[in-house]
Amino acid sequence: MVRRGRPGSGRAEQVAKENELIAPELIVAEVHNALWRVERAGRLSAEDVVEATASFPRYFDRLFALTPLAPAASRIARAIDHPVYDCFCIALAEIDGSPMVTADRRLLERLAGSPWAARGFDLDAIASDGGPG
């Protein structure tokens, strides 16, 4: 889900419109946790959260189960010394042969120089055509 008005949201919306979006099922928990935090801070109403929750799945073309990705995610987490949560996305990109687009600069820094460096793309650096390179 992309919130309008946030830095990078225009690029994220463009990427979402012009590319097949896939993610580990963990994204469901991550998005819902973020919505809870934003509502708790008073920046979204309960109605907005319900609407966002209902519309969230349409942003993704496919969601992938975590169990098959877990061995690769654990291996990647050890190799780049980064939390395994994010490494599920890298594992999916590796297994699927697809790029991973993120605004997480810390993750991209960890990927630099690793075998997975070519999988990670900075959302801010995405070309104007919406593609990852």
C-alpha positions as CSV (number, residue, x, y, z in Angstrom):
1,M,0.0,0.0,0.0
2,V,1.2,3.5,-0.8
3,R,0.1,6.5,1.1
4,R,-0.2,9.6,-1.1
5,G,1.8,12.6,0.1
6,R,4.7,10.6,1.6
7,P,8.1,11.0,0.2
8,G,8.6,8.5,-2.6
9,S,4.9,7.6,-2.8
10,G,4.6,8.8,-6.4
11,R,7.4,6.6,-7.5
12,A,6.0,3.7,-5.5
13,E,2.6,4.1,-7.1
14,Q,4.2,4.2,-10.5
15,V,6.2,1.0,-9.8
16,A,3.0,-0.7,-8.6
17,K,1.0,0.3,-11.7
18,E,3.7,-0.7,-14.2
19,N,5.1,-3.9,-12.7
20,E,3.9,-7.2,-11.3
21,L,4.2,-6.9,-7.5
22,I,5.0,-10.0,-5.5
23,A,5.8,-10.2,-1.8
24,P,6.2,-12.7,1.0
25,E,3.0,-13.1,3.0
26,L,4.8,-11.3,5.9
27,I,3.8,-8.1,4.1
28,V,0.3,-8.6,5.4
29,A,1.5,-8.4,9.0
30,E,3.9,-5.5,8.2
31,V,1.3,-3.4,6.6
32,H,-1.3,-4.1,9.2
33,N,1.1,-3.2,12.0
34,A,2.0,0.0,10.2
35,L,-1.7,0.9,9.9
36,W,-2.2,0.1,13.6
37,R,0.7,2.4,14.5
38,V,-0.5,5.3,12.3
39,E,-4.1,4.9,13.7
40,R,-2.7,4.8,17.3
41,A,-0.8,8.0,16.6
42,G,-4.0,9.7,15.5
43,R,-3.1,10.1,11.8
44,L,-5.7,7.7,10.5
45,S,-9.2,7.0,11.6
46,A,-10.5,3.5,12.3
47,E,-12.6,3.8,9.1
48,D,-9.5,4.6,7.1
49,V,-7.7,1.6,8.5
50,V,-10.7,-0.7,7.7
51,E,-10.7,0.7,4.1
52,A,-6.9,0.3,3.7
53,T,-7.1,-3.2,5.1
54,A,-9.8,-4.1,2.6
55,S,-8.0,-2.5,-0.4
56,F,-4.4,-3.7,0.5
57,P,-4.5,-7.1,-1.3
58,R,-5.2,-5.6,-4.7
59,Y,-1.8,-4.0,-4.7
60,F,-0.1,-7.4,-5.0
61,D,-0.3,-9.8,-7.9
62,R,1.0,-12.7,-5.8
63,L,1.8,-13.4,-2.2
64,F,4.2,-16.2,-1.2
65,A,4.2,-18.5,1.8
66,L,7.0,-17.9,4.3
67,T,8.0,-21.5,5.0
68,P,9.5,-22.3,1.6
69,L,11.4,-19.0,1.8
70,A,12.7,-19.4,5.4
71,P,15.9,-21.3,4.7
72,A,17.1,-18.8,2.1
73,A,16.0,-15.9,4.3
74,S,18.0,-17.2,7.2
75,R,21.0,-17.8,5.1
76,I,20.9,-14.3,3.7
77,A,20.3,-12.7,7.1
78,R,23.5,-14.4,8.4
79,A,25.5,-13.4,5.4
80,I,24.5,-9.7,5.4
81,D,23.9,-9.4,9.2
82,H,20.5,-8.0,8.8
83,P,17.1,-8.9,10.3
84,V,15.5,-11.9,8.7
85,Y,12.2,-10.1,8.2
86,D,13.6,-8.1,5.4
87,C,15.6,-11.1,4.1
88,F,12.3,-12.9,3.2
89,C,12.0,-10.2,0.4
90,I,15.5,-10.8,-0.8
91,A,15.0,-14.6,-0.7
92,L,11.8,-14.2,-2.8
93,A,13.6,-12.0,-5.3
94,E,16.4,-14.6,-5.5
95,I,14.1,-17.6,-5.9
96,D,11.7,-15.8,-8.4
97,G,14.5,-14.2,-10.3
98,S,12.9,-10.8,-9.9
99,P,14.2,-7.4,-8.6
100,M,13.4,-6.2,-5.1
101,V,12.5,-2.5,-4.9
102,T,12.8,-0.8,-1.5
103,A,13.2,2.5,0.2
104,D,15.1,0.9,3.0
105,R,18.6,2.4,2.6
106,R,20.0,0.3,5.5
107,L,19.0,-2.9,3.7
108,L,20.5,-1.7,0.4
109,E,23.7,-0.8,2.3
110,R,23.8,-4.4,3.7
111,L,23.3,-5.8,0.2
112,A,26.1,-3.8,-1.3
113,G,29.0,-6.1,-2.2
114,S,27.0,-9.2,-1.4
115,P,25.8,-11.9,-3.8
116,W,22.4,-10.2,-3.7
117,A,23.5,-6.7,-4.5
118,A,22.1,-7.0,-8.1
119,R,18.6,-7.9,-6.7
120,G,18.1,-4.7,-4.7
121,F,16.9,-1.4,-6.2
122,D,16.5,1.9,-4.4
123,L,13.0,3.3,-4.9
124,D,14.5,6.8,-5.2
125,A,16.7,5.7,-8.1
126,I,13.9,4.0,-10.1
127,A,13.9,5.3,-13.7
128,S,11.1,7.5,-14.8
129,D,9.6,4.5,-16.7
130,G,8.8,2.8,-13.4
131,G,11.1,-0.1,-14.0
132,P,14.0,-1.1,-11.7
133,G,16.7,-0.5,-14.2
